[in-house]
């Protein structure tokens, strides 16, 4: 079994949220709770992201790319080592 270094995994805990035609960087929890229906994108590759989590209790939230690609360092299992813009990047 191959072991992965825990440091190699960068969990996307922030994203950019489009508010009034402006992209603003914020935490996964704030984006998930306060801006549920707003467009979200990865700050590294500008690919579309979705937030997943709970609205009740501990209020946990995570982010993931809608469609991954091999040029985003936030996707360690797919990352090619060269950062590139997402093919379906949000402007």
C-alpha positions in Angstrom: 0.0 0.0 0.0 1.3 3.4 -1.0 1.4 6.0 1.8 0.8 9.6 1.1 2.4 12.4 3.1 -0.3 14.4 4.9 1.4 17.7 3.9 0.8 16.8 0.2 -2.9 17.3 0.6 -4.1 20.9 0.5 -7.7 20.9 1.6 -9.5 23.7 -0.2 -10.7 25.7 2.8 -11.2 29.0 0.9 -12.8 29.9 -2.4 -13.8 33.0 -4.3 -17.5 33.9 -4.3 -19.1 36.2 -6.9 -21.0 39.0 -5.1 -22.3 41.9 -7.1 -20.1 41.0 -10.1 -17.0 41.0 -7.9 -15.0 37.9 -6.8 -14.4 37.9 -3.0 -12.2 35.4 -1.1 -13.8 33.7 1.9 -13.9 30.6 4.0 -15.7 27.5 3.0 -18.2 27.9 6.0 -19.0 31.5 5.1 -19.4 30.7 1.4 -21.6 27.7 2.2 -23.9 29.4 4.8 -24.1 33.1 3.7 -23.7 32.7 0.0 -25.3 29.4 -0.8 -26.6 30.2 -4.3 -23.7 32.4 -5.4 -21.1 31.2 -8.0 -17.9 29.9 -6.4 -14.5 29.3 -7.9 -11.1 28.0 -7.0 -8.6 30.8 -6.2 -5.8 28.8 -7.8 -7.3 27.7 -11.2 -10.6 29.6 -11.4 -12.6 26.4 -11.9 -16.1 26.2 -10.6 -16.5 24.9 -7.0 -19.4 23.6 -4.9 -19.7 23.7 -1.2 -20.9 20.7 0.8 -21.8 20.5 4.4 -24.3 20.9 7.2 -26.3 24.0 8.1 -27.1 22.7 11.5 -25.0 21.6 14.5 -21.3 22.0 14.1 -21.6 23.9 10.8 -19.0 22.0 8.8 -18.4 22.8 5.2 -16.0 21.6 2.5 -15.3 22.7 -1.0 -14.7 20.7 -4.1 -14.2 21.3 -7.8 -17.3 20.7 -10.0 -14.9 19.2 -12.6 -11.3 18.5 -11.7 -8.3 18.9 -14.0 -4.6 18.1 -13.6 -3.4 21.7 -13.4 -4.8 22.6 -9.9 -2.5 22.1 -6.9 -5.7 21.8 -4.7 -6.3 18.4 -6.4 -3.2 16.5 -5.2 -4.3 13.1 -6.6 -4.6 14.6 -10.1 -2.1 17.4 -10.0 0.6 17.2 -12.8 3.0 19.5 -11.0 2.5 22.4 -13.4 -0.3 24.9 -12.3 -2.6 25.8 -15.2 -5.9 27.6 -15.5 -9.0 25.4 -15.5 -10.3 24.7 -19.1 -13.7 25.9 -18.0 -12.5 28.8 -15.8 -15.0 31.3 -14.5 -14.1 34.8 -15.4 
